[in-house]
Amino acid sequence: MSEYQYVHFIALDGPLNQNQLDYMATQSSRAEITKWQFTNEYNFGDFRGDAFEMLRRGYDVHLHYANYGIRRLQFRLPAGLPWDQETWEAYLPEYGLTWHPDKKGRGGILEIDPESDAGTFDYLMDLEKTLEEIAPIRDLLLAGDLRPLYVIWLAMTALNCDEEAIEPPLPAGMDSLPDCVFALADFYELDTDLLTAASAGSSPLPNSTKAGSDVAAWLDRQSKEDLKRLAQRLREGDPGSARSETLTLIRNESSTVTWPTVELNRTFEELRNSASEKEAKRVKRAADAKQKARRTKLKKLAEDPKAVLAQIDKLVKEKKRPSYKEAAQMLIDLGEALGSDGPEQMQAEATRLSKAYPTLMAFKQELRQHGFLKKKK
């Protein structure tokens, strides 16, 4: 398989202006560039643009995929991390998650970049929609939602195979994850059973009405001049940065408790073992359902064997390989449905059909592959 890379940037807070677009055009000579997106594919060569600077100059989220192991995501957070240092460090896996602060100001870039190679992940086909599905996570991060961080920790720890790692505090709302978080989990191939097992014990989502009252209270405390400056920034400056910074100020100045969590202190090995138990139960339920469905099917076949045989004849007359395969399977099913004498009866029926259609060699071959037309000893 040849090398393949895909690069994607999206603007979320607002469209890029002409100066920003001019800069983006210097980052790649073959990219498709718009006010909202930047995309490029490589079947040879590498992307040599400055992703960090592109995020600082207009775009808000970035994906870099390569089939030899790169699955990098970056989120621009213009107001900085929405958590205190202690909370942030609690969710850091051994490898794969990094905060890159700007040299000036409070902003920076949250990067997910696991250590991996060509054999770590499966090959992805539909990359065009991947970042669009993941991008709303940025709004969760800006709001201080800890669920994306927990899922990142879980996915990176699974990739790092760190069995002794102790999980960070389990955020509220893990049993009601938004689609973008599931998209993130899928991108890093986080096992569904592991995510379900880890989510057990999570408390309900926090009440959003409290956050709304904090915003209203904060606005009431601002002077007319401050509100005027904020409105001007929202209208004429960088509305995305203004929005993010304002939300951070409100969160820091309000009495709102940080995102609720519960301390379970499970090891990753314990989570994995719980996931294995869930997988075993899920597989058993699926097997039981399959057996029940087959019993129902066989019971229906046994009610009218002549109708089934007529359907088999009809399939053979279609003279198509898929029809031959279906006919042979129906002979097996009917034989099982008729009980102890059924298989012998279907052997006789297969012999009858082979004589009735002597020129249909492909049909005879299908019968032999399914155990019919055996030579007598």
C-alpha positions as CSV (number, residue, x, y, z in Angstrom):
1,M,0.0,0.0,0.0
2,S,1.4,3.4,-1.0
3,E,1.8,6.2,1.5
4,Y,-1.2,8.5,1.9
5,Q,-1.7,11.7,3.9
6,Y,-4.8,13.9,4.5
7,V,-4.7,17.4,6.0
8,H,-7.8,19.3,7.1
9,F,-8.4,22.6,8.9
10,I,-11.7,24.1,9.8
11,A,-12.7,27.6,11.0
12,L,-15.5,27.5,13.5
13,D,-15.7,30.9,15.1
14,G,-15.9,32.9,11.9
15,P,-14.7,33.0,8.3
16,L,-11.1,34.0,7.5
17,N,-10.4,37.4,6.1
18,Q,-8.3,38.1,3.0
19,N,-5.0,38.6,4.9
20,Q,-5.5,35.3,6.6
21,L,-6.3,33.5,3.4
22,D,-3.2,35.0,1.8
23,Y,-1.1,33.4,4.6
24,M,-2.8,30.1,4.2
25,A,-2.0,30.1,0.5
26,T,1.7,30.2,1.4
27,Q,1.4,27.0,3.4
28,S,0.6,24.7,0.4
29,S,0.6,25.1,-3.3
30,R,-2.0,22.4,-4.0
31,A,-4.5,22.8,-1.1
32,E,-8.1,23.6,-1.5
33,I,-8.5,26.8,0.5
34,T,-11.7,28.6,1.5
35,K,-12.7,31.0,4.2
36,W,-13.9,28.1,6.3
37,Q,-11.7,25.1,5.3
38,F,-8.3,24.0,4.2
39,T,-7.8,20.5,2.8
40,N,-5.0,18.7,1.0
41,E,-4.2,15.1,0.1
42,Y,-0.7,13.6,-0.5
43,N,0.2,10.4,-2.2
44,F,3.8,11.5,-2.2
45,G,5.6,14.2,-0.3
46,D,4.7,15.8,3.0
47,F,2.6,18.7,4.4
48,R,5.2,21.3,5.2
49,G,2.9,24.0,6.5
50,D,3.0,25.4,10.0
51,A,-0.1,23.9,11.5
52,F,0.3,25.8,14.8
53,E,0.5,29.1,13.0
54,M,-2.4,28.3,10.8
55,L,-4.5,27.7,13.9
56,R,-3.3,30.9,15.5
57,R,-4.1,32.9,12.3
58,G,-7.6,31.8,11.6
59,Y,-8.5,28.1,11.7
60,D,-9.8,26.5,14.9
61,V,-9.4,22.7,14.5
62,H,-6.9,20.6,12.6
63,L,-6.6,16.9,11.6
64,H,-3.5,15.3,10.1
65,Y,-3.9,11.7,9.0
66,A,-1.3,9.4,7.4
67,N,-1.7,5.7,6.8
68,Y,1.7,5.0,8.3
69,G,0.5,5.9,11.8
70,I,-0.3,9.6,12.1
71,R,-3.7,10.5,13.7
72,R,-3.2,14.0,15.0
73,L,-5.9,16.4,16.2
74,Q,-5.4,20.0,17.3
75,F,-7.8,22.4,18.9
76,R,-7.2,26.1,19.2
77,L,-8.3,27.5,22.6
78,P,-7.7,31.3,22.4
79,A,-8.5,31.8,26.1
80,G,-6.3,29.0,27.3
81,L,-7.1,25.8,29.2
82,P,-10.5,26.1,31.0
83,W,-9.3,24.0,34.0
84,D,-6.8,24.7,36.7
85,Q,-3.4,23.0,36.5
86,E,-4.2,20.3,39.0
87,T,-7.3,19.2,37.1
88,W,-5.5,19.3,33.7
89,E,-2.6,17.2,35.0
90,A,-5.0,14.6,36.4
91,Y,-6.2,13.8,32.9
92,L,-2.8,13.6,31.2
93,P,-2.0,10.1,29.9
94,E,1.6,9.0,29.8
95,Y,1.8,9.9,26.1
96,G,-0.4,11.4,23.4
97,L,-1.9,14.7,24.9
98,T,-0.1,18.0,25.0
99,W,-0.9,21.7,25.7
100,H,1.1,24.1,23.6
101,P,0.8,27.6,25.1
102,D,1.3,30.7,22.9
103,K,4.4,32.7,23.6
104,K,2.2,35.7,24.4
105,G,-1.3,35.8,25.8
106,R,-3.4,33.1,27.4
107,G,-4.2,31.1,24.3
108,G,-2.7,27.9,23.0
109,I,-3.3,24.6,21.2
110,L,-4.5,21.3,22.6
111,E,-2.9,18.5,20.7
112,I,-3.8,14.8,20.6
113,D,-0.9,12.9,18.9
114,P,-0.4,9.3,20.0
115,E,2.8,7.4,19.4
116,S,1.9,4.9,16.6
117,D,3.1,3.3,13.5
118,A,1.6,1.8,10.3
119,G,0.3,-1.2,12.1
120,T,-1.4,0.6,15.0
121,F,-4.6,1.6,13.4
122,D,-6.9,0.4,10.6
123,Y,-7.0,2.2,7.3
124,L,-9.5,5.0,7.2
125,M,-11.5,5.6,4.0
126,D,-14.0,8.5,4.7
127,L,-11.7,11.2,6.0
128,E,-13.6,14.2,4.5
129,K,-16.3,14.1,7.2
130,T,-14.1,13.0,10.1
131,L,-13.0,16.4,11.4
132,E,-16.4,17.9,10.8
133,E,-17.8,15.2,13.1
134,I,-15.1,15.7,15.8
135,A,-14.9,19.5,15.6
136,P,-17.8,20.3,18.1
137,I,-15.6,18.9,20.8
138,R,-13.9,22.3,20.8
139,D,-17.1,23.9,22.2
140,L,-17.1,21.2,25.0
141,L,-13.5,22.0,25.8
142,L,-14.2,25.8,25.9
143,A,-17.1,25.1,28.3
144,G,-14.8,23.2,30.7
145,D,-16.4,19.8,29.9
146,L,-14.1,17.1,31.2
147,R,-15.7,14.2,29.2
148,P,-13.5,14.7,26.1
149,L,-10.4,14.7,28.4
150,Y,-11.4,11.4,30.0
151,V,-12.1,9.8,26.7
152,I,-8.7,11.0,25.4
153,W,-7.0,9.6,28.5
154,L,-8.8,6.2,28.0
155,A,-7.9,6.0,24.3
156,M,-4.2,7.0,24.8
157,T,-3.8,4.7,27.8
158,A,-5.3,1.8,25.7
159,L,-2.8,2.6,22.9
160,N,0.1,2.8,25.4
161,C,-1.0,-0.5,27.1
162,D,-0.5,1.0,30.6
163,E,-2.2,-1.6,32.7
164,E,-1.3,0.0,36.0
165,A,-2.4,3.5,35.2
166,I,-5.0,4.9,37.6
167,E,-8.0,6.6,35.9
168,P,-8.6,10.3,36.5
169,P,-11.8,11.5,38.2
170,L,-14.8,10.2,36.2
171,P,-16.7,13.2,34.8
172,A,-20.5,13.5,35.1
173,G,-22.5,12.7,32.0
174,M,-20.3,9.9,30.7
175,D,-23.5,7.9,30.1
176,S,-24.9,10.6,27.7
177,L,-21.9,11.4,25.5
178,P,-22.6,13.7,22.5
179,D,-21.9,12.4,19.0
180,C,-18.6,14.3,18.6
181,V,-17.1,12.5,21.6
182,F,-18.1,9.1,20.1
183,A,-16.5,10.3,16.8
184,L,-13.3,11.1,18.7
185,A,-13.4,7.6,20.3
186,D,-13.9,6.0,16.9
187,F,-11.0,8.0,15.4
188,Y,-8.7,6.5,17.9
189,E,-10.4,3.1,17.7
190,L,-11.4,3.1,21.4
191,D,-13.1,-0.2,22.2
192,T,-16.9,0.4,22.7
193,D,-17.0,-2.1,25.6
194,L,-14.1,-0.4,27.3
195,L,-15.8,3.0,27.0
196,T,-19.0,1.6,28.3
197,A,-17.2,-0.1,31.2
198,A,-15.4,3.1,32.1
199,S,-18.6,5.1,32.0
200,A,-20.2,3.0,34.7
201,G,-20.7,5.0,37.9
202,S,-20.8,8.4,36.2
203,S,-23.2,10.9,37.8
204,P,-25.8,12.7,35.6
205,L,-25.0,15.8,33.6
206,P,-24.8,19.1,35.6
207,N,-27.7,21.5,35.4
208,S,-27.2,23.9,32.5
209,T,-29.6,26.5,34.0
210,K,-27.0,27.4,36.7
211,A,-24.5,28.3,33.9
212,G,-27.1,30.5,32.3
213,S,-27.7,32.4,35.5
214,D,-24.0,32.9,36.0
215,V,-23.7,34.6,32.6
216,A,-26.7,36.8,33.4
217,A,-25.2,37.8,36.8
218,W,-21.8,38.5,35.2
219,L,-23.3,40.8,32.6
220,D,-25.2,42.7,35.3
221,R,-21.9,43.4,37.1
222,Q,-20.2,44.9,34.0
223,S,-20.1,48.6,33.4
224,K,-21.6,50.1,30.3
225,E,-18.1,50.9,29.0
226,D,-17.0,47.3,29.4
227,L,-20.1,46.0,27.7
228,K,-19.6,48.4,24.9
229,R,-16.0,47.3,24.4
230,L,-17.1,43.7,24.4
231,A,-19.9,44.3,21.8
232,Q,-17.3,46.1,19.6
233,R,-14.9,43.1,19.8
234,L,-17.8,40.7,19.0
235,R,-18.8,42.9,16.0
236,E,-15.5,44.1,14.6
237,G,-12.6,42.2,16.0
238,D,-12.1,38.5,16.6
239,P,-15.5,37.3,17.8
240,G,-14.3,33.8,18.5
241,S,-11.5,34.9,20.8
242,A,-13.8,37.4,22.4
243,R,-16.4,34.7,23.1
244,S,-13.9,32.2,24.5
245,E,-12.2,34.8,26.7
246,T,-15.5,36.1,28.0
247,L,-16.7,32.6,28.9
248,T,-13.4,31.9,30.7
249,L,-13.8,35.2,32.7
250,I,-17.4,34.3,33.6
251,R,-16.4,30.8,34.7
252,N,-13.4,32.1,36.8
253,E,-15.4,34.8,38.5
254,S,-18.6,32.8,39.1
255,S,-19.4,30.5,42.0
256,T,-20.0,27.7,39.6
257,V,-18.3,24.5,40.7
258,T,-16.0,22.9,38.1
259,W,-17.4,20.0,36.1
260,P,-18.7,17.4,38.6
261,T,-16.7,14.2,38.9
262,V,-16.5,11.1,41.0
263,E,-13.3,9.4,42.3
264,L,-13.4,5.7,41.5
265,N,-9.6,5.2,41.2
266,R,-9.8,2.1,39.0
267,T,-6.7,0.8,37.3
268,F,-6.8,0.5,33.5
269,E,-6.5,-3.3,34.0
270,E,-9.7,-3.3,36.0
271,L,-11.4,-1.3,33.3
272,R,-10.2,-3.7,30.7
273,N,-11.3,-6.7,32.6
274,S,-14.7,-5.1,33.1
275,A,-14.9,-4.5,29.4
276,S,-14.0,-8.1,28.7
277,E,-16.9,-9.2,30.9
278,K,-19.3,-6.8,29.0
279,E,-18.0,-8.1,25.7
280,A,-18.6,-11.7,26.7
281,K,-22.2,-10.9,27.8
282,R,-22.8,-9.0,24.6
283,V,-21.5,-11.9,22.5
284,K,-23.7,-14.3,24.4
285,R,-26.8,-12.2,24.0
286,A,-26.1,-12.0,20.2
287,A,-25.5,-15.7,20.0
288,D,-28.7,-16.4,21.9
289,A,-30.7,-14.1,19.7
290,K,-29.2,-15.7,16.6
291,Q,-30.1,-19.2,17.8
292,K,-33.6,-18.1,18.6
293,A,-34.0,-16.6,15.2
294,R,-32.8,-19.8,13.6
295,R,-35.2,-21.9,15.6
296,T,-38.0,-19.7,14.4
297,K,-36.9,-20.0,10.8
298,L,-36.6,-23.8,11.0
299,K,-40.0,-24.1,12.6
300,K,-41.5,-22.1,9.7
301,L,-39.8,-24.2,7.1
302,A,-41.1,-27.4,8.7
303,E,-44.6,-26.2,8.4
304,D,-44.7,-26.4,4.6
305,P,-41.8,-28.4,3.1
306,K,-43.4,-28.6,-0.3
307,A,-43.4,-24.8,-0.6
308,V,-39.7,-24.7,0.3
309,L,-38.9,-27.4,-2.3
310,A,-40.8,-25.4,-4.9
311,Q,-38.8,-22.3,-4.0
312,I,-35.6,-24.3,-4.4
313,D,-36.6,-25.4,-7.9
314,K,-37.4,-21.8,-8.8
315,L,-34.0,-20.7,-7.6
316,V,-32.2,-23.4,-9.7
317,K,-34.1,-22.3,-12.8
318,E,-32.7,-18.8,-12.4
319,K,-29.3,-20.2,-13.5
320,K,-27.3,-17.8,-11.4
321,R,-24.5,-18.6,-8.9
322,P,-26.0,-16.6,-6.0
323,S,-29.3,-18.5,-6.6
324,Y,-27.5,-21.9,-6.6
325,K,-25.8,-21.0,-3.3
326,E,-29.2,-19.9,-1.8
327,A,-30.8,-23.1,-3.0
328,A,-28.1,-25.3,-1.5
329,Q,-28.4,-23.5,1.9
330,M,-32.2,-23.9,1.8
331,L,-31.7,-27.7,1.4
332,I,-29.5,-27.7,4.5
333,D,-32.0,-25.7,6.5
334,L,-34.9,-27.8,5.5
335,G,-33.0,-30.9,6.3
336,E,-32.4,-29.6,9.8
337,A,-36.0,-28.5,10.2
338,L,-37.4,-31.9,9.3
339,G,-35.5,-33.7,12.1
340,S,-33.4,-36.9,12.1
341,D,-34.6,-38.0,8.7
342,G,-34.3,-34.6,7.2
343,P,-30.6,-34.7,6.0
344,E,-31.1,-38.0,4.2
345,Q,-34.3,-36.7,2.5
346,M,-32.4,-33.6,1.3
347,Q,-29.6,-35.8,0.0
348,A,-32.2,-37.5,-2.1
349,E,-33.6,-34.2,-3.2
350,A,-30.2,-32.9,-4.2
351,T,-29.7,-36.1,-6.3
352,R,-33.0,-35.5,-7.9
353,L,-32.2,-31.9,-8.8
354,S,-28.8,-32.8,-10.2
355,K,-30.5,-35.3,-12.6
356,A,-33.3,-32.9,-13.4
357,Y,-30.7,-30.3,-14.5
358,P,-27.7,-32.3,-15.8
359,T,-26.1,-29.4,-17.6
360,L,-25.9,-27.0,-14.7
361,M,-22.4,-27.8,-13.6
362,A,-22.0,-24.7,-11.4
363,F,-25.1,-25.8,-9.5
364,K,-23.7,-29.3,-9.0
365,Q,-20.4,-27.8,-7.8
366,E,-22.4,-25.7,-5.2
367,L,-24.2,-28.9,-4.0
368,R,-20.9,-30.7,-3.5
369,Q,-19.4,-27.7,-1.6
370,H,-22.4,-27.9,0.8
371,G,-21.9,-31.7,1.3
372,F,-24.4,-33.1,-1.2
373,L,-23.9,-35.5,-4.1
374,K,-21.4,-37.6,-2.1
375,K,-20.0,-40.7,-3.8
376,K,-21.3,-44.0,-2.5
377,K,-18.7,-46.2,-0.9
